[in-house]
Amino acid sequence: MKKRAQGLPVNLLIILAIGIIVLFVIALLLGKNILSFGKTTTGCTQKGGICVETIPECSDMAGMVIDAACPKDKPYCCLTREAY
């Protein structure tokens, strides 16, 4: 009499597949939240600055240009004297 090999039950395979899918979805959601957190903490207004169109515009306000996120229409972040 030959012995049959023991295999994993189909139910266990289905549960494992569902678990992997759930973990993948959670990782995607957390990844998006972490990325958006990084964008908000490096923004110009969070650092106390104002987004301006040109560097001379910042100089007119007696400020200095710093590296921070600004929209494309006003690409420079100007930190005025009151903020620093």
VOPAGU-2260 file (C-alpha; in pm, 1 decimal, decimal comma):
REM VOPAGU-2260
SITE   aa  ch    i         X         Y         Z
SITE  MET   A    0       0,0       0,0       0,0
SITE  LYS   A    1     148,8     329,7    -112,2
SITE  LYS   A    2     129,6     634,7     112,5
SITE  ARG   A    3      -2,1     953,5     -38,8
SITE  ALA   A    4     189,5    1275,9      13,1
SITE  GLN   A    5      34,3    1522,3     252,6
SITE  GLY   A    6     -51,3    1852,1      84,4
SITE  LEU   A    7    -168,5    2183,6     219,0
SITE  PRO   A    8    -545,0    2207,0     243,1
SITE  VAL   A    9    -709,3    2435,5     -11,0
SITE  ASN   A   10    -867,0    2639,3     270,5
SITE  LEU   A   11    -525,2    2722,9     412,4
SITE  LEU   A   12    -398,9    2837,9      73,1
SITE  ILE   A   13    -701,3    3065,9      28,5
SITE  ILE   A   14    -655,3    3217,9     374,9
SITE  LEU   A   15    -285,0    3278,3     306,2
SITE  ALA   A   16    -364,5    3448,7     -25,5
SITE  ILE   A   17    -622,1    3676,9     137,1
SITE  GLY   A   18    -376,3    3761,5     416,3
SITE  ILE   A   19    -104,9    3857,2     168,4
SITE  ILE   A   20    -347,5    4078,4     -24,1
SITE  VAL   A   21    -458,6    4253,0     297,3
SITE  LEU   A   22     -96,3    4315,6     401,4
SITE  PHE   A   23     -19,3    4456,9      56,3
SITE  VAL   A   24    -315,1    4697,2      73,4
SITE  ILE   A   25    -214,5    4813,4     422,8
SITE  ALA   A   26     143,0    4872,3     304,4
SITE  LEU   A   27      15,3    5081,6      11,8
SITE  LEU   A   28    -204,4    5295,2     235,7
SITE  LEU   A   29      73,8    5355,6     487,0
SITE  GLY   A   30     320,5    5434,2     209,3
SITE  LYS   A   31      95,6    5705,4      66,5
SITE  ASN   A   32      45,2    5859,8     411,5
SITE  ILE   A   33     418,4    5866,3     479,2
SITE  LEU   A   34     485,2    6036,2     145,8
SITE  SER   A   35     221,2    6301,8     204,9
SITE  PHE   A   36     360,4    6364,4     554,8
SITE  GLY   A   37     702,6    6435,9     406,4
SITE  LYS   A   38     555,8    6687,9     162,7
SITE  THR   A   39     367,6    6878,1     430,9
SITE  THR   A   40     664,9    6910,3     665,3
SITE  THR   A   41     892,8    7050,5     394,2
SITE  GLY   A   42     643,0    7306,4     264,3
SITE  CYS   A   43     725,4    7674,7     253,2
SITE  THR   A   44     441,2    7787,6     478,7
SITE  GLN   A   45     527,2    7521,1     737,7
SITE  LYS   A   46     874,7    7673,8     759,1
SITE  GLY   A   47     730,9    8023,6     798,5
SITE  GLY   A   48     795,2    8142,6     444,1
SITE  ILE   A   49     598,7    8285,4     153,0
SITE  CYS   A   50     611,3    8149,2    -203,0
SITE  VAL   A   51     715,0    8416,0    -456,0
SITE  GLU   A   52     762,2    8429,3    -833,9
SITE  THR   A   53    1115,8    8573,2    -849,4
SITE  ILE   A   54    1422,1    8602,8    -627,7
SITE  PRO   A   55    1430,5    8987,1    -652,2
SITE  GLU   A   56    1073,7    8989,2    -518,7
SITE  CYS   A   57    1206,9    8818,2    -206,7
SITE  SER   A   58    1492,5    9067,7    -180,2
SITE  ASP   A   59    1240,5    9354,2    -195,8
SITE  MET   A   60    1074,1    9209,5     114,9
SITE  ALA   A   61    1414,1    9196,5     291,7
SITE  GLY   A   62    1403,5    8820,7     300,3
SITE  MET   A   63    1615,9    8528,0     195,5
SITE  VAL   A   64    1532,7    8237,2     -35,4
SITE  ILE   A   65    1529,0    7895,5     133,9
SITE  ASP   A   66    1489,9    7544,0      -1,5
SITE  ALA   A   67    1127,8    7442,4      54,1
SITE  ALA   A   68     838,3    7310,8    -153,4
SITE  CYS   A   69     639,0    7570,8    -349,8
SITE  PRO   A   70     398,1    7546,4    -645,5
SITE  LYS   A   71     528,2    7586,2   -1001,6
SITE  ASP   A   72     375,0    7930,5   -1054,4
SITE  LYS   A   73     562,7    8066,8    -748,7
SITE  PRO   A   74     871,9    7843,6    -725,2
SITE  TYR   A   75    1081,0    8029,8    -465,0
SITE  CYS   A   76    1027,3    8018,8     -89,1
SITE  CYS   A   77    1107,7    8352,2      75,8
SITE  LEU   A   78    1172,3    8364,7     448,4
SITE  THR   A   79    1120,3    8719,8     575,0
SITE  ARG   A   80    1312,2    8874,0     863,8
SITE  GLU   A   81    1018,0    8829,3    1103,3
SITE  ALA   A   82    1030,3    8453,8    1049,3
SITE  TYR   A   83    1401,3    8408,6    1123,7
